[in-house]
Amino acid sequence: MANQFTLRGHHAEINYTIGGNPDFVALTYRDEEISRDFKPRDIHADHTALDTLVSVQLEERASGNRTVFAFFLPNIEVSTDEAADFTTVGIHQEHVKRGGRPYRSDTWHPFVMHVPHGT
């Protein structure tokens, strides 16, 4: 399985490395407004029937509201001299806290992401 990916889509670029040193940055998220680095302990990778759902919390505001970013990472079988080339989906999820109620997912913003050939 490939262990390093660069995904691009909807004005965002994600660099993700699987299996690196737990003290090093494993995921970098950049878009027009947010730039964040994540170590493995801050990354959630859930194995589903659709392959792996990778998610990180991009921001949490003083109001208790937060933004989560996730993408599906398919199980890609490539040899060491090949590069993965695939399209997947990225999702921004906005959580808004209303009064004393728990988080309620108000909006989901799905978009297409692509791993360009050669990365």
MARDOVEX-688020 format. One line per field, with one value per residue: residue number from 0; residue in three letters; z, x, y of N, C-alpha, C in turn. Coordinates in pm, whole numbers, plus 32768, in hexadecimal, padded with zeros to 4 digits. Each point is the difference from the previous one (the first is absolute). Example, Ala and Ser with C-alpha at 12.3 -4.5 7.8 and 13.67 -1.06 7.14 Angstrom:
2
num = (0 1)
residuo = (ALA SER)
nup = (830C 7FB8)
neast = (8527 7FDD)
nnorth = (7DC7 8069)
caup = (8000 8006)
caeast = (7FA7 8052)
canorth = (8077 8077)
cup = (8000 8049)
ceast = (805A 7FB3)
cnorth = (8078 806D)
This chain:
119
num = (0 1 2 3 4 5 6 7 8 9 10 11 12 13 14 15 16 17 18 19 20 21 22 23 24 25 26 27 28 29 30 31 32 33 34 35 36 37 38 39 40 41 42 43 44 45 46 47 48 49 50 51 52 53 54 55 56 57 58 59 60 61 62 63 64 65 66 67 68 69 70 71 72 73 74 75 76 77 78 79 80 81 82 83 84 85 86 87 88 89 90 91 92 93 94 95 96 97 98 99 100 101 102 103 104 105 106 107 108 109 110 111 112 113 114 115 116 117 118)
residuo = (MET ALA ASN GLN PHE THR LEU ARG GLY HIS HIS ALA GLU ILE ASN TYR THR ILE GLY GLY ASN PRO ASP PHE VAL ALA LEU THR TYR ARG ASP GLU GLU ILE SER ARG ASP PHE LYS PRO ARG ASP ILE HIS ALA ASP HIS THR ALA LEU ASP THR LEU VAL SER VAL GLN LEU GLU GLU ARG ALA SER GLY ASN ARG THR VAL PHE ALA PHE PHE LEU PRO ASN ILE GLU VAL SER THR ASP GLU ALA ALA ASP PHE THR THR VAL GLY ILE HIS GLN GLU HIS VAL LYS ARG GLY GLY ARG PRO TYR ARG SER ASP THR TRP HIS PRO PHE VAL MET HIS VAL PRO HIS GLY THR)
nup = (8000 7FAF 8027 7F8C 8020 7F8C 8042 7F92 802A 7FBF 7FC2 8010 804D 7FF9 8058 7FE4 8070 7FD7 8080 800B 8027 8072 8005 7F84 7FB3 8005 8020 7F8A 8034 7F83 801D 7FCC 8067 7FF3 8059 8001 8063 7FE6 807C 7FF7 8079 7FA5 7FC3 7FD5 7FFF 7FC7 8012 7F89 7FDA 800B 804F 8007 8068 7FCB 8081 7FFD 8077 7FA4 803D 8072 7FFB 8039 7F9D 7FE9 7F9D 7FA2 7FBA 7FC0 7FDA 7F9B 7FE2 7F96 803A 7F7D 800B 7FEB 7FA0 801D 7F98 802E 7F82 8039 7FCB 806F 7FBA 8054 7FFC 805E 8075 800A 8083 7FFC 8082 8000 807A 801D 806D 8022 8048 8053 7F84 7FF0 7FCE 7F9D 7FA9 7FE9 7FD8 7F8E 7FE1 7FB2 7FDB 7F80 801E 7FD3 7FF0 7FDE 7F85 8038 8059)
neast = (8055 7FDC 8064 8009 7FAA 7FE8 7F9C 7FBD 7FBD 7FA8 806A 8005 806B 8003 8062 7FFC 8041 7FF9 8002 7FFD 8066 7FD0 807E 7FF3 7FF6 7F84 7FBB 8007 7FB1 7FE9 7FBC 7F9E 7FCB 8014 8061 7FF9 8051 7FFE 8017 8035 801F 800A 8024 7F83 8024 7F88 8011 7FCD 7F86 800C 804B 806B 7FB8 8047 8008 7FF7 8013 7FCA 7F8F 8015 7F8D 8013 7FAB 8064 7FF0 7FF8 8071 7FCB 8074 7FC7 8040 7FCF 804C 7FF9 7FF2 8071 8001 8077 8050 807A 7FFC 7F89 7FAB 7FBC 7F94 7FBA 7F7C 7FEB 7FC5 7FFE 7FFB 7FC7 8009 7F9A 8036 7F82 802C 7F8D 800E 7FB9 7FCF 8012 8076 7FE0 800C 8022 807D 7FF0 807F 7FC5 8075 801D 804F 8076 8035 8042 8004 8054 7F97)
nnorth = (7F8A 8061 804F 803D 8062 803C 8038 801D 806A 8049 802F 7F7B 7FF5 7F7B 8000 7F7E 7FE1 7F83 7FE3 8083 8047 7FCE 8028 7FD0 806B 7FCF 806F 803C 805D 8028 806E 8048 7FBD 7F7E 7FFD 7F7A 7FDD 7F7D 7FDB 7F86 802D 8062 7F90 7FFF 7F82 8002 7F7E 801A 7FE0 8083 7FBA 804D 8028 8063 8026 8084 8036 804E 801E 803B 803B 8075 800C 7FAA 8055 7FA0 7FF1 7F98 7FCC 7FBF 7F8E 7FC1 7FA4 7FE7 7F7D 8040 7FA4 8034 7FEB 7FEC 7FD9 7FE7 8057 8015 7FE4 804D 7FF4 8059 7FF8 8086 8013 8078 7FF1 8054 8002 8014 803A 7FCF 806C 7FB6 7FF7 7F7F 7FE2 804C 7F9D 807C 7FFC 7FC0 800D 7FA6 7FCF 8005 7F99 8025 7F8A 806D 7FD2 7FAC 7FFF)
caup = (8000 7FFC 8084 7FFA 7F9F 7FF5 7FC7 7FE1 7FD5 803D 803B 8073 7FE5 8074 7FF7 8068 8007 8059 8039 8021 808C 8044 802B 7F8A 7FBD 7FA4 7FA5 7FF4 7FBB 7FD8 7FA2 7FF7 8083 806D 7FEA 807B 7FFF 8060 801F 7FFB 806E 7FE4 7F85 8014 7F88 801B 7F90 7FE1 7F87 7F90 801B 807A 800F 804C 8029 805E 8027 7FCB 805B 8066 8024 808C 8012 8006 7F78 7FCA 7F75 7FED 7F75 7FEE 7F77 7FF3 7FC6 7FD5 800D 7F7E 7FF1 7F96 8017 8030 7F95 7FCD 8053 8005 7FB9 801C 8028 8079 8031 807A 8041 8071 8052 8060 8077 8042 8083 8012 808C 8053 7FBD 7FCB 7F76 7F9A 7F7F 7FB3 7F70 7FC4 7F7E 7FB9 7F84 7FC1 8012 7FA1 8010 7F79 7FD7 8018 808A)
caeast = (7FAB 804A 7FF9 8008 7F9E 7FDE 7F7A 7FDA 7F77 7FB1 805D 8046 8068 801B 8072 7FE6 8061 7FD4 8069 807A 8023 7F8F 8023 8009 7F82 7FD4 7F9D 8000 7F89 800C 7FA0 800D 7FF2 8037 807B 8014 804F 7FCD 804F 7FAA 7FA0 7F93 7FBF 7FA9 7FF4 7F9C 7FF2 7F72 7FE8 802B 808E 8022 7FD4 8065 7FC5 8047 7FB8 804A 7FFE 7F98 7FF3 7FDF 7F71 7FEA 7FEC 807C 8002 8047 8019 8014 8005 800D 807E 7FF1 8072 8043 8070 805D 808A 8051 8021 7F84 7FBD 7F6F 7FB3 7F74 7FA6 7FB6 7FAC 8023 7F88 8008 7F88 7FF6 7FB2 7FD5 7FC3 7F8C 7FD4 803F 7FF9 8081 801F 7FA4 803E 7FA9 801C 8067 802A 8053 803F 8057 8090 8047 808F 8036 8064 808A 8019)
canorth = (8076 807D 803C 8092 8031 808D 800B 808A 8016 806C 8062 7FC5 7F9D 7FAD 7FA4 7F9D 7F93 7F94 7FAD 804A 8014 8040 8088 8057 8022 7F97 8038 8091 8032 808D 8038 8092 803E 7FB0 7FB5 7FB4 7F84 7F9F 7F89 7F8A 7FF8 805C 7FD1 7F8B 7FAC 7F99 7FA2 7FEA 7FB1 8055 8010 8049 808A 804A 807F 8058 8078 8073 8071 8008 808C 8019 7FE7 7F70 7FCF 7FC7 7FD2 7F82 7FDB 7F70 7FCE 7F6F 7FD5 7F75 7FA7 8003 7FA2 802B 7FD7 806F 805F 8039 8064 7FF0 8066 7FE2 806B 7FDD 806C 8046 8034 805C 7FF4 806E 7FE1 807A 7FE7 8059 8001 7F9A 7F7E 7FCF 8021 7FD4 8018 8058 8001 7FAB 8035 7F9C 802B 7F9F 800F 7FAE 7FED 800C 7F9D 8029 802A)
cup = (8000 8088 8000 7F8F 8003 7FB9 7FE9 7FD5 804D 8050 8079 7FCF 8083 7FE1 8076 7FF5 8068 8035 801F 8096 8047 8031 7F8C 7FC9 7F9B 7F9D 8004 7FAE 7FE2 7FA2 8003 8088 8070 7FD3 8084 7FE7 806E 8013 8003 806F 7FEA 7F86 8021 7F7C 8022 7F84 7FEE 7F86 7F83 8002 8078 7FFB 805D 8025 8066 8024 7FD4 8060 8065 8031 8093 801E 8011 7F77 7FCA 7F70 7FF9 7F6A 7FFA 7F6C 8003 7FB9 7FD7 8017 7F76 8000 7F8B 8020 8025 7F92 7FC2 805F 7FFA 7FB7 8015 8023 8079 8029 8081 8039 806E 804C 8069 8072 8046 8081 8014 8091 8050 7FBF 7FD0 7F6E 7FA2 7F7A 7FAA 7F6B 7FDC 7F78 7FBB 7F81 7FCE 801D 7FA5 8029 7F74 7FE3 801C 808D 805C)
ceast = (8059 7FF5 800C 7FA8 7FFB 7F7A 7FE1 7F6F 7FC0 8059 804C 806B 8021 8078 7FF1 8065 7FD0 807C 8083 8018 7F8D 801E 8009 7F74 7FDE 7F98 800A 7F86 8014 7F8D 8010 7FFD 804A 807F 8020 8053 7FCC 8062 7FA1 7F97 7F86 7FAD 7FAE 7FF5 7FA4 7FEF 7F6C 7FF5 802A 8096 8014 7FCC 8063 7FC3 8057 7FA6 8051 8002 7F8F 7FFE 7FD5 7F6D 7FE1 7FE3 8083 7FEC 8056 8012 8019 800C 800A 8082 7FF2 807F 803F 8075 8056 808A 8052 8023 7F84 7FCF 7F6B 7FBE 7F6E 7FB3 7FB0 7FAA 803A 7F81 8029 7F7D 8005 7FA5 7FDE 7FB9 7F90 7FD1 804B 8000 8089 8013 7F96 803F 7FA1 8019 8072 801F 805A 803D 805F 8092 8046 8093 803B 806B 808B 801B 7FF9)
cnorth = (807C 8045 8099 8033 8097 8005 8093 8006 8070 8060 7FCB 7FA0 7FBA 7FA9 7FA1 7F8F 7F9B 7FB8 8047 8003 8049 808E 8062 801C 7F93 8032 8097 8026 8093 8023 8098 8045 7FB8 7FBA 7FBA 7F84 7FA6 7F8E 7F88 7FF9 805A 7FD7 7F85 7FB6 7F8C 7FAA 7FDF 7FA6 804D 801A 805B 808F 8045 8087 8049 8075 8078 8075 7FF1 8090 800D 7FE2 7F6C 7FC4 7FCB 7FD3 7F83 7FEB 7F6A 7FE0 7F68 7FE1 7F6D 7FB1 7FF2 7FA0 8030 7FCC 807C 8064 803E 806D 7FE6 8074 7FDE 807E 7FCF 8077 8039 803C 8062 7FF2 806F 7FD4 8083 7FDA 8066 7FF6 7F97 7F77 7FD3 8029 7FC7 8021 8052 7FF8 7FA2 803D 7F99 803C 7F94 8022 7F9D 7FF5 8005 7F97 8038 8031 7F89)
